[in-house]
Amino acid sequence: MYYVNLFTTGTPAAKLAQSLAGNAPPLRFNTQRLTIDFANGTAGTVSVQRVSQKSTTGLPANTANVYWVITTTKTGITGTSVTFKYTDADIADFTESALQLYTRPTGGGATAWVPVIGETLNTANNTITATVNSLAEYTIGNVGDSPLPVELSAFTGSASASGVRLSWTTQSEQNNAGFAILRDGLEIATYQNYSTLLGGGTTNEARDYAFTDSGVVVGNSYQYQLRSYDFDGTVHTYPDLITVEFEPDVALPTKYALEQNYPNPFNPTTRIEYALPEASEVSLKVFDMIGREVATLVSGRQSAGVQVINFNAAGLASRVYFYRIDARSQTGSFSQTKKMMLVK
């Protein structure tokens, strides 16, 4: 399919008369499979070719069976919004929730496709939207089919008194600037806004991460996904999806639990969270590798609920430490030990 649209100077009515969609607003190029909204720009023509097959050159192996070639004589089009409509056939054998928009210069030939940063995926409408400053060639793909720079060994979510708590562990990271959190397909937090989402760069050491989504409503169910960013801006969306129901009774834990400290490794402060299903006598202590006690964080009775302790290890040397909780109530007891690493 091939579309050409002419944007003339003059009144908005003159521009509307040139649109393929009779009710399209000024500066909108609209077809069944593509919408372009120009925030700025001169008069000119826009040409769009939608090809229902995989591009044969410059191709990462994970692109879908469709690509677009867009050219324009318009100039000054900074902030242009482009929405692509895909079909089920276009993304056959792909994980829809992990779709990524790719681009390369028009006529790029063997030029490699690169991810578009900050696109918005709407699986309900089969659309993917991006804000661009120039027009080029575009395709969509499933980043889950490519080798990923972060090896995830765990990704979990649970309801807590403060919101939905997400936790994940990486076994290795390659060129990882940081993470973004997707809720129901939309980014709600990135490493650029939350220091807790900063990545570990390149490392073969296991690292633990956590994030609490406080923008949730009691009684609703939410789906979460992770995305990572390389230092050069390359985006990777991970196929693992978790669903969390935020229920009214989540404020009171139903069982004892000791969470992994965060951040880990840390310098010099870290956060330790644990859950008490009922009022308990609690002891929370830190030990070195030969079992010597180096700090007592809690000693006494605490009420039921989620408890958070901030541990400052400024006076300790860099090494592995262990923290242990012992809790006793009228109906039972609980003990657990976890490892953490101080790196100065």
C-alpha positions in Angstrom: 0.0 0.0 0.0 1.2 3.5 -0.9 -0.1 6.8 0.4 0.8 10.4 -0.5 -0.6 13.4 1.3 -0.1 17.1 0.4 0.0 19.8 3.1 -0.5 23.2 1.6 -0.1 26.6 3.1 -3.3 28.6 3.8 -6.3 28.0 6.0 -6.9 24.8 8.0 -9.8 24.0 5.6 -7.4 23.8 2.8 -5.2 21.4 4.7 -8.2 19.3 5.7 -9.3 19.0 2.1 -6.0 17.3 1.3 -6.3 14.7 4.1 -7.2 11.1 3.3 -9.5 11.1 6.4 -12.3 13.7 6.0 -12.5 14.5 9.7 -8.8 14.6 10.4 -7.5 17.8 12.1 -5.0 20.1 10.5 -1.5 18.7 10.2 -2.6 15.1 10.6 -1.8 12.4 8.1 -4.3 9.5 8.7 -4.7 6.1 7.1 -6.1 2.8 8.2 -2.7 1.6 9.4 -0.8 4.8 10.2 -1.4 8.2 11.8 1.1 11.1 11.8 0.5 14.2 13.9 2.8 17.1 13.1 3.3 19.5 16.0 5.3 21.8 13.7 6.6 22.1 10.2 6.4 23.8 6.9 4.1 22.9 4.0 5.1 19.9 2.0 4.2 16.3 1.0 4.3 13.1 3.0 4.8 9.7 1.4 4.1 6.4 3.2 4.7 2.9 2.0 3.6 0.0 4.2 5.1 -3.3 3.1 3.5 -6.5 4.5 6.6 -8.6 4.6 9.9 -8.7 6.5 12.6 -6.3 5.3 15.3 -8.2 3.5 18.3 -6.0 4.4 19.9 -4.5 7.6 17.8 -6.8 9.6 18.0 -8.0 13.2 16.5 -11.5 13.3 13.6 -10.5 15.5 11.7 -8.1 13.3 8.1 -8.8 12.3 6.4 -9.2 8.9 5.8 -5.5 8.2 7.8 -2.3 7.7 7.0 1.3 6.8 9.0 3.7 4.5 8.1 7.3 5.3 9.4 10.4 3.5 8.5 14.0 3.6 9.4 17.3 2.1 8.2 19.1 5.2 10.9 20.6 7.4 10.9 21.6 11.1 8.9 18.6 12.2 10.4 18.3 15.8 8.0 16.5 18.2 6.0 14.6 15.5 3.9 11.7 16.8 3.7 8.6 14.7 1.2 5.7 15.5 1.6 2.4 13.7 -1.3 -0.1 13.5 -0.3 -3.7 13.2 -2.3 -6.9 12.6 -2.1 -10.3 14.2 -0.6 -11.6 11.0 2.2 -9.0 11.2 3.3 -10.3 14.6 2.7 -14.0 14.2 5.0 -16.1 16.5 5.9 -13.0 18.5 5.2 -12.0 22.1 3.0 -9.0 21.7 3.6 -7.6 25.1 7.4 -7.4 24.3 7.0 -5.6 21.0 9.6 -2.8 20.2 9.6 -0.2 17.5 12.8 -0.1 15.3 14.0 2.5 12.9 16.7 3.2 10.3 17.3 6.0 7.8 15.1 6.0 4.7 16.9 4.0 2.0 19.2 2.6 4.7 19.8 -0.6 2.8 22.1 -2.7 4.9 22.0 -0.2 7.8 21.1 -2.0 11.0 17.7 -1.3 12.6 18.0 0.3 16.1 15.3 0.5 18.8 13.2 3.7 19.1 13.4 5.0 22.7 10.2 5.8 24.6 7.6 4.3 22.4 4.2 3.4 23.8 2.6 0.0 23.1 -1.1 -0.4 23.2 -1.9 -4.1 22.8 -5.7 -3.5 23.2 -5.7 -1.4 20.0 -2.8 -3.1 18.2 -0.8 0.1 18.0 2.6 1.4 18.9 3.3 5.1 19.1 6.5 7.1 19.2 7.5 10.8 19.2 10.2 11.5 16.6 12.1 14.5 15.2 12.4 13.2 11.6 10.8 10.5 9.5 12.5 7.4 8.3 11.9 3.6 7.9 10.2 1.7 10.7 9.5 -1.9 11.7 8.4 -3.7 14.8 10.0 -6.7 16.5 10.0 -8.8 19.7 13.1 -8.0 21.8 12.5 -11.1 23.7 13.8 -13.1 20.7 17.2 -11.4 20.9 20.0 -12.1 23.4 19.4 -9.9 26.4 22.2 -8.0 28.2 20.7 -8.8 31.7 20.3 -12.3 33.0 17.3 -12.4 35.3 17.0 -15.2 37.7 13.9 -14.0 39.5 11.1 -11.4 39.1 8.2 -11.4 41.6 5.5 -9.0 42.8 3.4 -8.9 45.9 0.9 -6.5 47.5 2.0 -4.6 50.6 0.7 -1.8 52.8 2.5 0.8 50.6 1.6 -0.6 47.2 2.7 -3.3 44.9 6.3 -4.4 45.7 8.4 -5.7 42.8 11.6 -7.6 43.4 14.1 -9.1 40.9 17.5 -10.6 40.9 20.1 -10.4 38.1 22.9 -13.0 37.8 24.9 -10.9 35.3 24.6 -7.5 33.6 26.2 -6.2 30.4 26.4 -2.4 29.8 23.2 -1.9 31.9 22.5 1.8 32.7 19.3 1.0 34.5 15.7 -0.4 34.5 12.2 0.8 33.7 9.0 -0.6 35.2 6.0 -1.3 32.9 2.6 -1.5 34.3 -0.1 -2.8 31.9 2.3 -2.1 29.0 3.1 1.5 30.0 6.3 2.8 31.6 5.6 4.2 35.1 9.2 4.6 36.4 12.7 4.6 34.9 16.2 4.8 36.3 16.4 8.4 35.2 13.8 9.3 37.8 14.4 6.7 40.5 18.0 5.9 41.8 16.8 2.5 43.0 16.4 1.5 39.3 20.0 2.3 38.4 21.8 -0.7 36.8 25.0 -2.4 37.7 26.9 -1.6 34.4 28.8 -4.7 33.5 29.1 -7.3 36.2 29.0 -11.0 36.8 27.9 -10.6 40.4 24.3 -11.2 41.4 22.4 -8.1 42.3 19.0 -7.6 43.9 16.5 -4.9 43.0 13.2 -3.7 44.3 10.6 -1.1 43.5 7.2 -0.2 45.1 4.4 1.0 42.9 2.3 3.2 45.1 0.0 4.4 42.3 -2.4 1.4 42.5 -6.0 1.1 43.5 -7.4 -1.4 46.0 -9.3 -4.2 44.3 -7.6 -3.9 40.9 -5.2 -6.3 39.1 -2.0 -5.1 37.4 0.5 -6.7 35.0 4.2 -5.8 35.3 7.2 -6.2 33.1 10.8 -5.1 33.2 12.7 -3.1 30.6 16.5 -2.2 30.7 18.5 0.6 29.0 22.0 0.3 27.7 24.3 3.3 28.3 23.9 4.2 24.6 20.1 4.3 24.9 19.4 0.8 23.4 16.2 -0.6 25.0 15.5 -4.2 26.0 12.1 -5.3 27.1 11.9 -8.6 29.0 9.2 -11.2 28.2 8.6 -12.1 31.8 5.1 -10.9 32.9 3.7 -11.0 36.5 0.2 -10.2 37.6 -0.5 -8.8 41.1 -4.0 -8.3 42.6 -4.0 -5.4 45.0 -6.5 -6.6 47.5 -8.0 -4.6 50.5 -6.5 -6.9 53.1 -2.9 -6.7 52.0 -2.0 -4.3 54.8 -1.7 -7.2 57.3 0.7 -10.0 56.2 -0.5 -13.6 56.4 2.9 -15.1 57.2 6.4 -14.2 58.3 8.8 -13.1 55.6 12.3 -11.6 55.4 13.0 -9.8 52.2 16.4 -9.4 50.5 18.0 -6.1 51.4 18.0 -3.3 48.8 20.2 -2.1 47.3 22.6 -5.1 47.4 25.5 -4.6 47.0 25.3 -1.3 49.0 27.4 1.6 50.2 26.9 2.4 53.0 23.2 2.2 53.6 20.6 -0.4 52.7 17.0 -1.2 53.5 15.8 -4.4 55.2 12.1 -5.2 55.1 10.2 -8.0 56.9 6.6 -9.0 57.5 5.0 -10.0 60.8 1.5 -11.6 60.7 1.0 -10.8 64.4 2.6 -8.9 67.2 6.0 -10.5 67.9 9.2 -10.3 69.9 11.8 -9.5 67.2 15.5 -9.7 67.1 17.3 -8.4 63.9 21.1 -8.6 63.9 24.0 -8.4 61.5 27.0 -10.8 61.6 30.3 -11.0 59.8 31.5 -14.1 57.9 32.9 -15.8 61.0 29.7 -15.3 63.0 30.6 -12.3 65.1 27.7 -9.9 65.8 28.5 -6.5 64.4 25.1 -4.7 64.8 21.8 -5.1 66.5 19.1 -3.4 64.5 15.9 -4.5 66.4 15.4 -6.0 69.8 11.9 -5.8 71.3 8.2 -6.2 70.6 6.8 -5.0 67.3 3.2 -4.9 66.0 1.9 -6.9 63.1 2.6 -5.5 59.6 5.4 -4.7 57.2 8.5 -3.4 59.0 11.3 -1.5 57.3 14.8 -0.9 58.8 17.5 1.2 57.3 21.0 -0.1 58.1 24.0 2.2 57.9 27.3 0.3 57.6 29.5 3.4 57.5 31.7 2.0 60.3 32.2 -1.4 58.7 34.7 -2.8 56.2 33.8 -3.9 52.7 32.9 -7.6 52.8 30.0 -10.1 52.9 27.7 -9.8 55.9 24.7 -11.8 57.1 21.5 -10.5 58.7 19.2 -12.7 60.8 15.7 -12.3 62.1 14.3 -14.2 65.0 10.6 -13.6 65.8 8.4 -15.2 68.4 4.6 -14.8 69.0 2.0 -16.6 71.0 1.3 -19.0 68.1 4.7 -19.6 66.6 8.2 -18.5 65.8 10.3 -17.6 62.7 14.0 -17.4 61.9 15.8 -16.7 58.6 19.2 -15.5 57.5 20.1 -13.7 54.3 23.4 -12.5 52.8 24.3 -8.9 51.8 27.5 -7.3 50.5 29.0 -4.0 51.5 31.2 -2.5 48.8 32.9 0.8 49.5 
